[in-house]
Amino acid sequence: MKENKHIENKVGLFIGSGVIAGILASVCCIGPLVLTILGVSGAAILSKFDVLRLPFMILVFALFGVAGILLYKKRNTCEIGSICADPKKFKTMVYAYWIGLVIAVIGLMSPYILAKFF
């Protein structure tokens, strides 16, 4: 039996990748602070990853943009086997999308948040 795979069923992959990219975008700023608190010396070397911050920010917005489009497009006309055909699965993916987006934005905003405290 051939399994019908819809591209919108890969929304979780985009959400997970977006969260990881959000965390990687903040490694230049949160990493040295966390490692210094843990007692690891030489943690300031992570500040050199600041040049990767902008590409990861673009990647976060692109991944969550694609995930949002795939999750919400054609909501009224659902095919069998797609995410929107099962209300419970769709609701879970919507929660995962918004929670993942909040985590990624907190990661992106971490240098500005940390500047207020330290």
C-alpha positions as CSV (number, residue, x, y, z in Angstrom):
1,M,0.0,0.0,0.0
2,K,1.4,3.4,-1.0
3,E,1.6,5.9,1.8
4,N,0.3,9.4,0.8
5,K,2.8,11.9,2.2
6,H,1.8,15.6,2.2
7,I,4.4,18.3,2.4
8,E,2.4,20.0,5.2
9,N,3.0,17.0,7.4
10,K,6.7,18.1,7.5
11,V,5.8,21.2,9.5
12,G,7.4,19.7,12.6
13,L,10.7,19.5,10.8
14,F,10.6,23.2,9.9
15,I,9.5,24.1,13.5
16,G,12.3,22.1,15.1
17,S,14.9,23.5,12.6
18,G,13.7,27.0,13.4
19,V,14.1,26.5,17.1
20,I,17.6,25.1,16.6
21,A,18.6,28.0,14.4
22,G,17.2,30.4,17.0
23,I,19.4,28.8,19.7
24,L,22.4,28.8,17.4
25,A,21.9,32.5,16.6
26,S,22.3,33.2,20.3
27,V,25.3,31.0,20.9
28,C,27.6,34.1,20.6
29,C,25.9,35.8,23.5
30,I,24.3,33.2,25.8
31,G,27.1,30.7,25.4
32,P,29.9,32.6,27.0
33,L,27.7,33.7,29.9
34,V,26.4,30.2,30.6
35,L,29.9,28.6,30.3
36,T,31.5,31.3,32.5
37,I,28.8,30.7,35.2
38,L,29.6,26.9,35.0
39,G,33.3,27.7,35.5
40,V,34.6,26.9,32.0
41,S,37.5,29.2,31.2
42,G,38.0,30.4,27.6
43,A,34.3,30.6,27.0
44,A,34.7,34.1,25.4
45,I,35.8,32.3,22.2
46,L,32.1,31.8,21.4
47,S,31.7,35.5,20.9
48,K,33.5,35.0,17.6
49,F,30.3,33.4,16.3
50,D,28.7,36.8,16.2
51,V,29.2,36.9,12.5
52,L,26.9,34.0,12.1
53,R,24.1,35.7,14.0
54,L,22.5,37.5,10.9
55,P,22.4,34.4,8.7
56,F,20.8,32.3,11.5
57,M,18.3,35.1,12.1
58,I,17.3,35.0,8.4
59,L,17.1,31.2,8.6
60,V,14.8,31.4,11.6
61,F,12.4,33.7,9.9
62,A,12.5,31.7,6.7
63,L,11.9,28.3,8.4
64,F,9.0,29.6,10.6
65,G,7.6,31.4,7.5
66,V,7.5,28.2,5.5
67,A,6.1,26.3,8.5
68,G,3.4,28.9,9.0
69,I,2.4,28.8,5.3
70,L,2.4,25.0,5.2
71,L,0.4,24.8,8.5
72,Y,-2.3,27.4,7.7
73,K,-2.6,27.3,3.9
74,K,-5.7,25.6,2.5
75,R,-7.2,25.1,5.9
76,N,-10.7,25.0,4.5
77,T,-9.9,22.3,1.8
78,C,-8.2,19.5,3.6
79,E,-7.1,16.3,1.9
80,I,-7.2,12.9,3.7
81,G,-4.0,12.3,5.6
82,S,-3.0,15.9,5.9
83,I,-2.5,17.7,9.2
84,C,-5.6,19.8,8.9
85,A,-7.8,16.7,8.3
86,D,-7.3,15.7,12.0
87,P,-8.3,18.5,14.3
88,K,-6.3,17.1,17.2
89,K,-3.1,16.8,15.2
90,F,-3.7,20.3,13.7
91,K,-4.2,21.8,17.2
92,T,-1.0,20.1,18.5
93,M,1.0,21.5,15.5
94,V,-0.4,25.0,16.0
95,Y,0.7,24.9,19.7
96,A,4.1,23.5,18.7
97,Y,4.4,26.3,16.0
98,W,3.7,29.1,18.4
99,I,5.7,27.7,21.3
100,G,8.7,27.1,19.0
101,L,8.4,30.6,17.5
102,V,8.4,32.1,21.0
103,I,11.5,30.1,22.0
104,A,13.3,31.1,18.8
105,V,12.4,34.8,19.3
106,I,13.7,34.7,22.9
107,G,16.9,33.2,21.6
108,L,17.2,35.9,18.9
109,M,16.5,38.6,21.5
110,S,18.8,37.2,24.1
111,P,21.7,39.7,23.6
112,Y,19.3,42.6,24.2
113,I,17.6,40.8,27.2
114,L,20.9,40.0,28.7
115,A,22.2,43.5,28.3
116,K,19.4,44.7,30.6
117,F,20.5,42.4,33.4
118,F,24.3,42.5,33.1
